[in-house]
Amino acid sequence: MARAKVLALLLSALLCSEVYTSEAIVNPRANLTKHLLRDYDPGVIPLAKASGNLTVYYHFILGRVDNLDEKNQVMTTYGWILTKWNDPFLSWDPDDFNDIGSLVIPGSRIWIPEIVLQNGVEDGKDLALDSDFRVIIYFDGTVMWVPSFRWPTTCNVDLTLFPVDIQLCGVSFMAWLNSMDGSMTFQNDESARGTQTENVTVLTGFLTENEQWTVMDSRVSDFDDLIDSGKGEMVHITSMSFALLLRRQPTYYIVHIIVPCLTISLVSMFMFYLPIESGEKVSFGITVLLSYTLLLLMINDITPKGGPRVPLLTLYIIFSMILSALALITTFFILRVHNHPPDTPVPRWARRLFLCHWSQTVHTRDTTSQLGGSKDDLKKLPDEEAVVKKQWENLARRLDTIAFVAFLSLYGIISLTLYIYVSSCASGSTLCQHAVKKF
């Protein structure tokens, strides 16, 4: 009797555990997934009609601008593409599945649109074929897929106004085969709701600021039309793209390039102020020319080779270098004047133009000799060779002063003109529309 009770208790415990286990493994979402994907083919576009067209709505979400390589003209961005479409084969009645209104599954188990980077610098790949991102499916068949991207793309960089330049760079995605047969098109979600195209921008709620570039504005556009394939055949292409208007933060380049350039240029003008007797004029001028070479090498590191336009800063440094070279050549001439042999007098025109006082002194000596002055009167006058030597030395000093004023004035006028031009361009002046990027 006791043995029968024990067996009955064990049997009831076993039955209860089986019932509990069977209830624990029941998953309504798993049943719903099996129901939706029972006869589903993820490789075929979900169209209820053979001649239908599927519209994929999208939003661009910008995460950050990683880098803009001016030398190679490549921009690297990171972000997401929020895509939505309706799949009639993935709809259900929530009342039949425990009021489940949405379902999250791996994106590889259903059809997702073909998205290929169009203007990338690396081998293009389809996000749909190489995606581990999940999708969310709503009961009415709406599917949402948000893949991320971090790809380098080409960007036509214009460094005319460097380092206060503004660059316009774009990223374009397209669908190849699905768009060629006209079965799929891209359309921006805001445009579909009636927003004008010029007012559609990239979503920047998750944007991380770049230390060198600031996103001033953005535009989103899509293309859906026939294009010439190059063989006389028209091909249907659909694409979506966004463009960024980027302003450079110039602080680093102002501190490390512009300020040293202005300082070196200003110091080079004081080469004429250096005393001729010091003997350091030539070595000082050569040192200045070498400094300009280093500045040009710094700019060359970021300037693309073979670009159609040269940065104004590069032209300014070249101009300053030429001006310093001319100043050095002028110094050679002034040193030659200073050390001129005293056996040759200073030309009359040079004395009248630069040495009025010494011209009067020599004239007085000549007049005294002609009037038959005494030897004592002639001894009071300076020695003739000493006078001529002094005249050449004073002529050299006077030329130094004139050259200092002339070169400093020319340098100041060119610098001020360039500053006004660049400032007007940075503020959007019509004088330099070719150098200012706009949408």
C-alpha positions in Angstrom: 0.0 0.0 0.0 2.8 2.4 0.9 4.7 1.4 -2.2 1.6 2.3 -4.3 1.3 5.8 -2.7 5.0 6.5 -3.4 4.6 5.6 -7.1 1.4 7.7 -7.3 3.3 10.7 -5.9 6.2 10.3 -8.3 3.9 10.0 -11.2 2.0 13.2 -10.3 5.3 15.1 -9.8 6.5 14.0 -13.2 3.3 15.1 -14.9 3.4 18.5 -13.2 7.0 19.0 -14.3 6.2 18.1 -17.9 3.2 20.5 -17.9 5.4 23.3 -16.5 8.2 22.6 -18.9 5.8 22.6 -21.9 4.3 25.9 -20.8 7.8 27.4 -20.3 9.0 26.8 -23.8 5.9 28.2 -25.5 7.1 31.5 -27.2 4.5 33.5 -29.1 7.1 35.5 -31.0 8.8 32.4 -32.1 5.5 31.0 -33.3 4.8 34.3 -35.1 8.3 34.2 -36.8 7.7 30.6 -38.0 4.3 31.6 -39.3 5.7 34.6 -41.3 8.7 32.9 -42.7 7.2 29.5 -43.4 7.1 30.0 -47.2 9.0 33.3 -47.4 11.9 33.8 -49.9 14.3 36.5 -48.7 16.0 36.7 -52.1 12.9 38.0 -54.0 11.6 41.5 -53.8 8.2 41.5 -52.0 5.7 42.6 -54.6 2.1 41.4 -54.6 1.8 42.2 -58.3 4.3 41.2 -60.9 4.4 44.6 -62.5 4.3 46.5 -59.2 6.9 48.9 -57.7 8.2 49.0 -54.2 9.1 52.4 -52.7 11.8 52.4 -50.0 11.6 55.5 -47.8 14.7 56.7 -46.1 16.4 59.2 -43.7 20.1 59.9 -43.4 21.3 60.2 -39.8 24.8 61.7 -39.5 27.0 60.5 -36.6 30.2 62.3 -37.3 32.6 63.5 -40.0 35.7 61.4 -39.2 38.1 63.1 -41.6 38.5 65.1 -44.7 41.8 64.3 -46.5 42.5 67.3 -48.6 45.6 65.9 -50.3 43.8 62.7 -51.5 40.4 64.5 -51.7 38.6 61.8 -49.6 36.0 62.4 -46.9 35.2 59.8 -44.3 31.8 59.9 -42.6 29.9 57.7 -40.2 26.1 57.4 -39.8 23.0 55.4 -40.4 20.4 55.0 -43.1 16.9 54.7 -41.7 14.9 52.8 -44.3 11.2 51.7 -44.4 9.1 49.8 -46.8 6.0 47.7 -46.8 6.2 43.9 -47.2 2.7 42.5 -47.8 4.0 39.0 -47.0 5.0 40.0 -43.4 1.7 41.2 -42.1 -0.5 39.5 -39.4 -3.5 40.1 -37.2 -2.3 40.9 -33.6 -5.5 39.3 -32.2 -4.3 35.9 -33.5 -0.8 36.2 -31.9 -1.3 37.4 -28.3 -1.6 41.1 -29.3 2.0 41.2 -30.7 2.3 44.4 -32.7 5.9 44.3 -33.8 8.7 41.8 -34.2 12.5 42.1 -34.3 14.4 39.5 -36.3 17.8 39.3 -38.1 17.8 41.2 -41.3 19.3 38.3 -43.2 16.0 36.3 -42.8 13.9 38.7 -44.9 14.3 40.7 -48.1 16.1 44.0 -47.6 16.8 46.6 -50.3 20.0 46.7 -52.3 22.2 49.6 -51.2 25.6 50.2 -52.7 27.9 53.2 -52.2 28.2 55.0 -55.5 31.1 57.4 -55.0 33.3 55.4 -52.7 37.1 55.1 -53.1 37.1 51.4 -52.1 35.4 48.4 -53.5 31.7 48.8 -53.3 29.6 46.3 -51.4 25.9 45.7 -50.9 24.8 46.5 -47.4 22.0 44.0 -47.8 24.5 41.1 -48.5 26.9 42.0 -45.7 24.6 43.1 -42.9 24.3 41.8 -39.3 21.7 44.5 -38.4 18.3 43.5 -37.3 15.0 44.7 -38.6 11.7 45.5 -36.9 8.5 44.3 -38.5 5.1 45.8 -37.7 1.8 44.0 -38.0 0.7 45.9 -41.1 3.8 44.8 -43.0 6.0 47.9 -42.5 9.6 46.9 -42.2 12.3 49.2 -40.7 16.0 48.6 -41.2 18.7 51.0 -40.0 22.2 49.9 -41.2 25.2 52.0 -40.3 28.0 53.1 -42.7 31.5 54.3 -42.4 33.0 54.7 -45.8 35.5 57.0 -47.5 34.0 58.9 -50.4 35.5 61.2 -53.1 35.2 64.9 -52.5 36.3 67.6 -54.9 38.3 69.9 -52.5 38.9 73.6 -53.4 41.6 75.1 -51.2 41.6 78.6 -52.8 40.6 80.2 -49.5 42.6 77.9 -47.2 42.5 78.0 -44.2 39.1 79.8 -44.1 37.6 77.6 -46.8 34.2 75.9 -47.1 34.0 72.5 -48.7 31.0 70.8 -50.3 31.1 67.0 -50.1 28.5 64.4 -50.9 27.8 60.7 -50.3 25.6 58.8 -52.7 24.0 55.4 -52.5 22.2 53.5 -55.3 20.4 50.3 -56.1 21.7 48.4 -59.2 19.6 45.5 -60.4 16.4 46.2 -58.5 16.3 49.7 -59.9 17.2 48.7 -63.5 14.1 46.6 -63.9 12.0 49.4 -62.3 10.8 47.3 -59.3 12.2 49.5 -56.6 12.7 53.3 -56.0 14.1 55.4 -53.2 12.2 58.4 -51.8 12.9 60.6 -48.9 10.3 60.2 -46.1 10.0 64.0 -45.7 9.6 64.6 -49.4 6.9 62.0 -49.5 5.0 64.0 -46.8 5.2 67.2 -48.9 8.3 68.9 -47.7 10.2 70.8 -50.4 13.4 69.2 -51.6 15.6 72.2 -50.7 14.4 72.0 -47.1 15.2 68.3 -46.6 18.3 67.9 -44.5 20.3 65.2 -42.8 19.3 64.3 -39.2 22.0 65.6 -36.9 20.6 64.7 -33.5 23.4 62.2 -32.9 26.2 64.3 -34.5 29.5 64.4 -32.8 31.4 67.6 -33.6 34.7 67.3 -35.4 37.6 69.4 -34.1 38.6 70.6 -37.5 35.3 70.8 -39.5 31.9 72.2 -38.7 28.8 71.1 -40.5 27.1 74.3 -41.7 24.3 72.9 -43.6 23.2 69.7 -45.4 20.9 68.6 -48.3 19.3 65.3 -49.1 18.2 64.3 -52.6 17.1 61.2 -54.5 17.2 60.4 -58.2 14.9 58.1 -60.1 15.1 58.4 -63.9 16.5 56.9 -67.1 20.2 57.5 -67.9 22.3 56.7 -71.0 24.4 53.6 -70.4 26.9 54.8 -72.9 25.9 52.3 -75.6 22.8 54.0 -76.7 20.6 52.2 -74.2 18.6 53.9 -71.5 18.8 52.3 -68.1 16.6 53.1 -65.1 18.6 54.1 -62.0 17.4 55.0 -58.5 19.7 56.6 -56.0 19.8 58.5 -52.7 22.4 61.0 -51.6 23.3 63.7 -49.1 25.7 66.6 -49.3 27.4 68.4 -46.4 28.6 72.0 -46.3 31.7 72.0 -44.1 33.6 75.0 -42.7 37.1 74.6 -41.6 38.2 75.7 -38.1 41.2 77.9 -39.0 42.8 78.4 -35.5 45.4 75.7 -35.9 46.6 77.0 -39.3 46.5 80.6 -38.2 48.8 79.9 -35.3 51.2 77.5 -37.1 51.3 78.9 -40.6 49.9 82.4 -41.0 51.4 84.0 -37.9 54.9 82.7 -38.6 54.6 83.8 -42.2 53.6 87.3 -41.2 56.4 87.4 -38.6 59.1 86.2 -41.0 57.9 88.6 -43.7 57.9 91.5 -41.4 61.3 90.6 -39.9 62.8 90.2 -43.4 62.0 93.8 -44.2 64.2 94.9 -41.3 67.2 93.5 -43.1 67.6 97.0 -44.5 67.5 98.4 -40.9 70.5 96.2 -40.0 73.8 98.3 -39.9 75.9 97.6 -43.0 79.0 97.4 -40.8 77.6 94.4 -38.9 78.2 92.1 -41.9 75.1 90.0 -41.1 72.8 91.3 -43.8 73.4 88.5 -46.4 73.3 85.6 -43.9 70.1 87.1 -42.4 68.4 87.2 -45.8 69.3 83.6 -46.7 68.0 82.4 -43.3 64.6 84.1 -44.1 64.4 82.4 -47.5 65.0 79.0 -45.9 62.2 79.8 -43.4 59.8 80.4 -46.3 60.7 77.0 -47.8 59.7 75.2 -44.6 56.3 77.0 -44.7 55.7 75.9 -48.3 56.5 72.3 -47.3 53.9 72.5 -44.5 51.2 73.6 -47.0 52.3 71.1 -49.6 51.4 68.3 -47.1 47.7 69.1 -47.4 47.5 70.4 -51.0 46.4 68.0 -53.7 48.8 67.5 -56.5 47.8 68.8 -59.9 44.8 70.8 -58.5 43.3 73.4 -60.8 43.6 76.2 -58.1 46.4 77.1 -55.9 45.7 78.3 -52.3 46.0 82.1 -51.9 48.1 81.4 -48.9 50.6 79.5 -51.0 50.7 82.4 -53.5 51.1 84.8 -50.6 54.1 82.9 -49.2 55.6 82.6 -52.7 55.1 86.4 -53.1 56.8 87.0 -49.7 59.7 84.7 -50.7 60.1 86.6 -54.0 60.0 89.9 -52.1 62.6 88.7 -49.7 64.8 87.5 -52.6 64.5 90.9 -54.2 65.4 92.5 -50.9 68.5 90.3 -50.7 69.5 91.2 -54.2 69.0 94.9 -53.3 71.2 94.3 -50.3 73.9 93.0 -52.5 73.7 96.2 -54.6 73.7 98.4 -51.5 76.8 96.6 -50.1 78.5 97.1 -53.4 77.7 100.8 -53.2 79.0 101.0 -49.6 82.3 99.4 -50.5 82.8 101.3 -53.7 86.4 102.4 -54.4 86.9 106.1 -53.5 88.8 106.7 -56.8 85.4 107.1 -58.6 83.2 109.9 -57.4 79.5 109.6 -56.8 77.6 110.5 -60.0 76.2 114.0 -60.0 72.6 112.8 -60.4 72.9 110.5 -57.4 74.4 113.3 -55.2 71.5 115.6 -56.2 68.9 113.0 -55.7 70.1 111.3 -52.5 73.0 113.4 -51.0 72.1 117.1 -51.2 74.4 118.0 -48.2 77.4 116.3 -49.7 76.8 117.8 -53.1 77.0 121.2 -51.5 80.3 120.3 -49.7 82.0 119.2 -52.9 80.7 122.2 -54.8 82.2 124.5 -52.1 85.6 122.8 -52.4 85.5 123.3 -56.2 84.5 126.9 -55.8 87.3 127.6 -53.3 89.9 126.1 -55.7 88.6 128.1 -58.6 88.7 131.4 -56.6 92.4 130.8 -55.6 91.8 130.1 -52.0 94.8 129.8 -49.6 96.3 126.4 -48.7 95.1 126.9 -45.1 91.5 127.2 -46.5 92.0 124.0 -48.6 93.4 122.1 -45.6 90.3 122.9 -43.6 88.3 120.9 -46.2 88.2 117.1 -45.9 90.5 114.9 -47.9 89.0 114.3 -51.3 89.2 110.5 -51.2 87.8 110.5 -47.7 85.0 112.7 -48.9 84.2 110.4 -51.8 84.3 107.3 -49.6 82.0 109.0 -47.1 79.7 109.9 -49.9 79.4 106.3 -51.1 78.8 105.1 -47.5 76.1 107.7 -47.0 74.6 106.9 -50.3 74.4 103.2 -49.3 72.7 104.2 -46.0 70.2 106.4 -47.8 69.4 103.5 -50.2 68.9 101.2 -47.2 66.3 103.6 -45.8 64.5 104.0 -49.1 64.5 100.3 -49.7 63.2 99.6 -46.2 60.3 102.0 -46.7 59.5 100.8 -50.3 59.6 97.1 -49.5 57.7 97.5 -46.2 55.0 99.6 -48.0 54.6 97.0 -50.8 54.4 94.1 -48.4 51.8 96.0 -46.3 49.6 96.9 -49.3 49.6 93.3 -50.7 48.9 91.8 -47.2 46.1 94.3 -46.6 44.6 93.6 -50.0 44.7 89.9 -49.5 43.1 90.1 -46.1 40.2 92.3 -47.4 39.6 89.8 -50.3 39.6 86.7 -48.1 37.4 88.4 -45.5 34.9 89.4 -48.1 34.9 85.8 -49.5 34.4 84.3 -46.1 31.4 86.6 -45.5 29.8 85.5 -48.9 30.8 88.4 -51.1 29.8 88.2 -54.8 33.5 89.1 -55.7 34.6 85.5 -55.2 31.6 83.3 -56.0 34.0 80.9 -57.7 35.8 80.1 -54.5 32.8 79.9 -52.1 31.0 76.6 -52.1 27.1 76.7 -51.8 24.3 74.4 -52.5 
